[in-house]
Amino acid sequence: MQSSAKKTKSEPEQTVDQLARLIPSIIDLPTELLLRVISVLPVISIRNLMVNRSFRSICEQGLYRNISLYYHQYRSMRLLETFLLRPDLALLVRHLEIYFNFDASCNFRRWPQVLRINGLDALSLAKNIRSLSLRGDVDWIWEANKDELRKVVSKMRLVRLDVPLLVDPHAGFEHEIIFSGLGLPRNNSDVDLGVDIRRLLQAQPFLEEFTLSNSVGNRSVASLRACLKGSDIPNLKSLKAAPDVAMVFFPVAPRLESLYLIMTDWNDQLLFKMETKAAAIKPTIRRFGIRAWHFDHDQWFWMNLAKVFALFPKTEKLSVAIGYEPNPGDLESLPAEFYFKTIADNLHVLPSLREIKVRYEPLNYNNPDIRKTKTETIADFKTACPLLETVVDPEYFVWMFQSDRQSPRGFAPFPVGHLLMSKMYWSPMKDLPAPKGSDF
């Protein structure tokens, strides 16, 4: 006699089982598709998906493939500790943005003995890194005692390299570095930053994207101009730098397709230099970006915006970021619509434009209306550039266009939705607390 546990299932139960077998599980999806899904999830959500060995392996690939710990010194420390304990995870990393600075002479911080790991050994385990950004060490490119760090970076086969902040030892002020806790000034007269930047680039023959996020002094610019050759950057396609540095690259980077110019004070003289130097790459630039000061700080720029845009008339993708330098008299920022309208009025010089993004960083973030723009202004963008397909406004709304016979323009803008920002922006992560026993 059969027990109740072995009884034949009823017809409805059999139907449910058959349907369950037919409905694919998320585990059955291709790994590459799963990784794409994981890439847009917050870290805490990925952690909750580690329900079995198979899915844990996929989640670890998603967690470690792209790592952004720009402003997280202690999480960066723990990450390097993880690399030493789990070298297999270090091999998963392709993109790394990390706060890397263990030179106690620069940041006056002493780690407790238990946490004194060898950061260079840990970083060298990430042998498959293709994109690197090191924040926290402002002199690693040229400082004599940072040679081991330079060697570790030179062994990487990078496609993208970001130098977020670089101190020029000769830039307009007497640069002093406190070392060995002695408070003694270091003599940097023998440093040639231009040559050091060239060496950095020579070690990366596959480099396609290079970012130098701040300007350097005239002496260093002149040195770099004198020594940089096309053979040093044979594959460079994207550059982000101050105009004075960017102009050094123009004659020797014929494959350049993307250019982003960081903040500077524009004037007639700079525009003339840019027009002259950019002649070689003017036909090749398809993506152009610029970060500008607010109106009160740089009226020349906003009054001559069309001339700046016209430097690269073949631009198909444009990015404009408006930043502020707080002054004592800055009580309130101009609304985003002011800049949005100004940009729209000067876009006619870019007939090939297909996409534009406008970022806005006002002083008074708490004003909910400061970023709002008018739909009519978005329509002005399309009128100025008939090929335009997409607009991203300061509120990160994505707009496209559709035919509208009732509109005098023949089209109407419509919102598609919010731009999906990277996890770094829309799911901010706090740093870990300082370790016990640290000297802070």
Disulfide bonds with the S-S distance in Angstrom:
none
